[in-house]
């Protein structure tokens, strides 16, 4: 019986069609990874900001903006000259669908947006749109225009809700928490203001499409500065993600962007004045360098050099260990941040550094790292500063 059964099974097997075998041509393609979506509440001084990072935010954010307002009425859609028209149209349609009466406003770009006088023109547009404290302003553009809009919204009708939509990576890591101060009477960055935006919406697709190469590098330099001022944990996260960031991994980039803004918010909102001051790490030296180098030297290289110079000055004061100094150097190198290679006059740079500091305070102090994750203002002896400036300039 068993033999007959086995023969029957063999016959059935011989007559059956062979089972389909997956081949490389017929195997199903792996599903494409979903675009990263991140949301982070960022602490500001006296308030908080809803930071969102993802893809397609222009078409999907209007509902949440309407919910935050409560009863949609007027919305000023303030757009920088040259902003992507398709993004602006998506925002307009979404806001209109949610019940807002959208009023288009124009923001100046670049240097035109940096002057305190540009606020008056922005206020005039808000007045014509009859925007009140119960309404909404959505601003689209780069660092200068978004900083202008944020400054205006902070004071219009005591404060009007602002949603910032940056169009490049460098603006994304600065405009929400540390907006650029405004120029007055020919003096740059004299009227400072805290970040007060209610939303910051970072669309990775828009940022990638409209960022110049140096915008990407400058954002990375800001990430290093923010991590150095925040904590060794924040620095470690950036260190671990550096290779993926350079490789263009969207998930790693989204995480790094969120961490940078969160770190800036944590430092800028601290109850300690000493900690809040560390948010300026590298900025004074960066601006001083800008005034003495050719215009074609990229901003990313200036900030990276300012961080390297600050670390070496602190190490010479025996406040920062050599290991930490070289660790920061290596992270800057891994992130592709170059150096200033042009010749720089030592006397001119020294004078520029002093001018940058003394135009804002009577005490000459620089933000210097004392360890990874700890930056503080420190008094620097004139002779020590002159020696390091001369050595730095001689190495170019």
VEXKESE-865955 format. One record per atom (N, C-alpha, C): x, y, z. Coordinates in steps of 0.05 Angstrom, whole numbers, plus 5000, padded with zeros to 4 digits. Example, Ala and Ser with C-alpha at 12.3 -4.5 7.8 and 13.67 -1.06 7.14 Angstrom:
<recs>
526448865156524649105156526449345156525749555142527349795143525850015157
</recs>
This chain:
<recs>
501749765000500050005000501750255000503850235017505650475018507050514992507850294978509150314952507350434932504750344932502850454913502350754918502250824944501851114950504151284940506651174944508951324935509051354905508151134891508051154862506051364852503751364867501751564859502651844864504051884886505152154891507152234871508852044862510952104842509652174816507552024808506152074783504852354784503652414807502352674809504452904807506752844819508853044818509953084790510052854775511052874747509153034730506552994735504553134718504053414726504853494751504253764760506153964747505154204744506854424733508754514755511254574747513154664767512354924780512954954806512255204820513855434809512555674809513955914799516155994817518456054805520756134821521356424815521656574836522156864832524956904820525157054800527657124787528257414791530657494786531257784789529457964773528457854750526758014732523958034744523057814758520257814767519957884797522257894811522057954840521058244844519258274864518158544868520258734877519958984867521959184875521359274904523559324918523159424946521659694947519959714966518459964968520360194974519760424962521460664967521060754995523160835009522860935037521061175038519461195059517761425062519461675069518661905058520062145065520062195095522262295106522262335135520362555144519162525167517362725179518262755207518863005215519663065242518063295253517563285278516163505292517463545319518163795326519563845351518564115362517764115387517164365401519864485410520464725401522964865407522365075428523965075449523565275470524765545462523065755464523966025459523766185485524766425486524566585510521666685513520266565532517466645537515466505520516266335502514266195485515565945474514365825454515465585441514665595412516165445396515665435367515265145358513365115341512764855329514364815304516564665306518264615283517464355269517064375242516364145227518264115203519163875199520963815177519863575162519663605136518663385120518663455090516963325075516663365047513763435041513263635024510563705017509063865038510564005055509264155077507564385067508264495043506764725033503864655029503264415020500464335015498964235039500464155060499164025082499164175108500264425109500464565134498164745140496564815120494465015124492464945145491764685147489764605167490764655195493264585200494364635227494664925233495365085213495565375218492765495224490765395211488065485216487165405244487865165253487165065279488565235301491065315296492465475315491265755318490265865296488966135297486266115311484865905306482265865318479965935300479766185292477766275273479066425250479666285228481066415206479566665195481166875191480067115179482067215159483867385167485867495148488567355151489967325129492667215129494367375109496567485119498467615102500467405092500567355067502467175055504767345045506867365062509167545056511267385043511967465018513667305001516167464993518467344996520967474986521067474956522167684945522567694916524167454907523167324886524667094876523966824889522166824908521366574922519966384901520166124905518965934886515965974883515066034858512266104854510465864860511265624854509565394858509065344888511065394904510665364933508765574944509165824935507366044943504465984935504065884911501365824902500165594918501665394925500665174942499765284969501465454981500665575006498165745004497965904983495666074980493065904977493165694961490865524958489965394984492065284998491365145023490165335043491365575046490265765065487465865058487065905032484365985023482365765028483065515023481265295028480465275058482265365075481665355104480165595114479365775096477665995104479166265108481766275103483166525105482666705081482466955086482567155064485467235061486767135040489667155037490367415023492167575036493067825025495967795017496667804992499567784984501068034993503367985005505268205012507968135001509568334997512268294986514368365007516268185010518568225027521068285011522668475018525168515004527068285009529068254992530968034994533668135000535367965013538168025017538568285033540368445023541168695038538868885041536868885023534669065025532869005049532968755059531368665081532668705108535168785108536768795133536469055148535469265135535369525148532769555165533069695187530769755204528669905189529470065170527570215154525670045138526469795132524669615116522269525132522369555159520069485176517669665170518169915164515870105160514270015135515669935114514269845090512769595095513869415112512469165119509969225135510269405154507969485171505769605154506569765134504469895117502869675103504169465094502669245081500869105100501769055124499968925144497569105151498069365151495769545156493769545134494669535109492869525086491269265086492569055095491168795096489368765121489468965138487868965163488468725180490968655182491868425199491868525228490768355245490768415274492268205289492168225316493468025333492167755331489667745321488167495319488567365292490167475275490467375248493167235245494067195221496467035215498167165194500767135197502667215176504366965169504366895143506066675133508166805116510666765124512966885110514566675095515266735070516866545054519366685043521666565048524166685038526666595052528666765051531266705063531566835090534066815101534466905128533767205133534667375115534167665119531267735118529767635098526967695096525267575118525967325126524467195148525067335174527567425178528167565203526667825204526367955181524868205180521968155187520767945175517967875181517567805210519467655221519267575250519367815268521168005262521368245278518768405276517668425252515168575249512868445264512568185262510368045275510668055306513068075316513468075345512268325358511968545342511068795353508368885341507568775319505068865306502668785323501068985332498768935349499668775374501868845385503068715409504368445402503268295384504568055373502467915356503267855331501567705312502967445306501367235304502466975299503866965272506366845272507966825248508666535243508566465218509466205208511666245187513966145192516266195174516665945156517066005131517565785111520165845097522465755108525065815095525365665069526965785051527465665025530265575021531965585041534665465039535465365067537465185067538265045091539465235112541065435103542265615123540165775137538065865123535966015136534365835155534065585147532465395164533565365192536265375195537365325221537765585237537065815226537466065240534966235244533166245225531066455225529066415248528566175256526466135277527366215305529766135312530666185340532566425342534366455322536366675323536066845298533866985295533567155271535767365270536467445246538567645242537667915253539468055268538868315278538768515255537368735258537068935237539169145238539769255214541769465212540469745217542069925229541070195234543270395229542770605214544670825210547370725200547270525183549770425171551270225189550170175213551469975231550069715229551469495223550169235218549369095244547068965243546068795264545968925292544769165293544669305318542069275334539869225320537269195333536568895334537368765356536968485359534068425370533068195363530368115373530367815376528867725396528667435402526867305381527267045378525466895361522666875373520566935358517866925369515966775350516966665328515166535309513666295322511166255314509666035325510165775310510765795284511365565268513865615251515465405247517465405226517065145210516665175184515964955166518264915146519664695149522064645132521464415114520964475088520364275068523064195055523863945060526463855050526763875020524563825005524563854976525164134968523864324981524264614974527064694982527964615006530664695015532764584996532464334988534564214970534564354943532264424933532064534906532964824904532864964926533365254925535765344942537365144952539765214967542265214949543765424950546365434937548265244952550365154939552264974954553265094980553765354981554765465006552565485027549965495020547865495039547865225054548365005040548564745053550864735072553264835064555564825081555265015105554065245100553665425123551765305144549765165135547965035154549564825170551364685158552964485173554764625194555864855186557565005205555865105229553465195224551665265245551065025263550764795252550264555267552564495287554964525277557264485295557364695318556864945311556865155331554665105352552365025343550064975361550664745380551764525368552464295385554564355405556564505397558764585416557664745439555664905434554465075456552464925473551364705462549164565476550264365496551364135486552163925503553863725488555363555503556963355490555163145477552763105488550862915476549963015448549363275446548563395420550863375400553263425410555663405393556063115383555662925401555962645394553962555373551462655374549462585354550362695327551362935326552163055301554662905290556462825308558862675300558062415287556162275299555262015289553862035262552462255258550862295233552362435211554862515216556362685197556562565169557262305168557662175142555062155127552862095141550262075127549362345118549962555133549162825125550562905099553162855098554762915074553762745050552962505055551962325034549262405024547862595037545262685028542962515038543362365059541162205070539062385082536562375072534462555080533762525110533662275119532962235147535062345166537662305159539762415176539762725175539262835151539163125149536863245164534563115163532263205179532763205209533962985218534662965246536663185255538663225238540763425244539563705245537763765226536464025225534864075251533263865258531663885282533363925307535563765309537363785332538664055334539464175311540764435311538864645321536464655311534464855319533764815349533464565357532864505385535064605403537564555395539864635411539964945413539565075391539565365392537365475410535065345409532865435426533465395456534665165462535365105489537365305501539365375485541365565494540265845495538765925475537766205473535666265494534266055504532066095523532966035552535465975556536465905583535966135603535466055628535166265649537866385657540066255648542766355654543666535632544466775640545466965620547966865607549666735622552266625612551766415590549666245594549066045574547866175549546066365553544766505530546766635513548866745524550866885509552466705491552466445497554066255482552866195455550366285450549166245424550566395402552266585410553766745391556566625385556966375392559566255388560366265358562666395353563766415326562666655310560566775319559266985302560867235300561967335323563467585322565967565304567367345306569767305289568967265260566767135255565767095228565267365215563867545229563167805218565667985215567567955234569968105231571568015206571667755202573067655178571667745152569067755152567667835128568468115119569068285138569768565131572568595120574268385121576968415112577768215091575968055081576567855060574967925036575767825012574167874988571367774990569567884974566767814975566267524967568067414951567567144941568366924960569366994984569966795004567366705016566766445016564166345025563666385055561166435062560466475090561066225107560765995095561265745110564165725119565965815101568865805109569466005131568066235130568566435151567666335178565266215179564366115205566065875215566865705196568565475204571265575215572365775201574965885211574566025238572366155242571866285268571666075290570465845285570365635305573165525310574765485289577465375293579165575309578965835301580566035315579766055344577166045350576266065378577265835394577165595382578165355397581165375403582765475384585565495388586265705409584765925408585166135428584566035456582365875458581665765484583665555494584665395475586665195482589265335492589965555480592365695488591965815516589565875524588965975551588665745571589065495561588865255578586065215589584065295574581265255582579965025566580964975541579964765524582164565520581464305523583564105519584264085489586663995484587463955456585863745442585063535457583363325446580763435436579463615452576963735444577363915420579564065420580064245397580364085371581863865372582263705348579663555340577963495360575463355354573663545338573463795347571963995332573064025303575764045301576964065275576163825257576263585268575663355252572763355243570863435260568063445252567663655230568863885232568664085211569763975185571963825186573063705162571263495150570063325167568363115158565863225145564963455154562563585142563263745117565763745109566563875084566964175086567464275110567764565114570664645110571064815090573764895083574765125100577065225092578465435106578665685089579265915102579766165087582666145078583066155052585766115041586966375030585466595029586566835018588266975040590067155031591767305049589967505064590567535090589067725107591067885123590668145123592468325138591768305168593868245184593468195213592368445227593468685221592668925234589668985227588968945202586169005194584268815208585068555210583268365223583068425253585168485266585068555294583268795299583568995282581869235285578969165280578368985261575668905255574368755278575968585291574868435314574168625337575968815342575469005364572969185357572769265332570469435324567869275327567969025320565568855322564568835351566468805369565668775397565069035410566769235406566369495420563969655410562869585387560469715377557969625393558269405408555969295422556369275453558869305462559369285490561969435496562269525521564669665529566869465539566069215542567969015551568768835528571268785524572168615502572068325511570168175502569767895509569067745484569967495482569367315459568167065470566366945455565166685462567266465455568266335476570366135472569465865485570165645472569365385483571265305506570065195527571665095550571664785549569764675535569664385531567564345510567364105500565164045481562564065496560764235487558264275500558264495521560464655522560564875541562065105530560665315523561865565512561065795530562965965536562466195553563966445542562866685548564366925542566766945560569067035548571467055564572967305556574167435576575867665570578467575558579367705537581767625523583767855525586167795534588267995535589068095507589368355504590068465477592568335465594568285481597068175470596567885460595067735476594467455468592867445442590967625440589267635416590967715392592667915395594368005373596267795364597267635383599167415376597767205360595267135368593866925353592967015326592067265324591267375298593667385279595967465289598367475272599167195263598966995281599666725273597666615253595166675257593066575238593466695210593966955209594367085184596966995170598966935186601566835174601266565162599266405171598866135161597266125135596266345126594566345102596466295078
</recs>
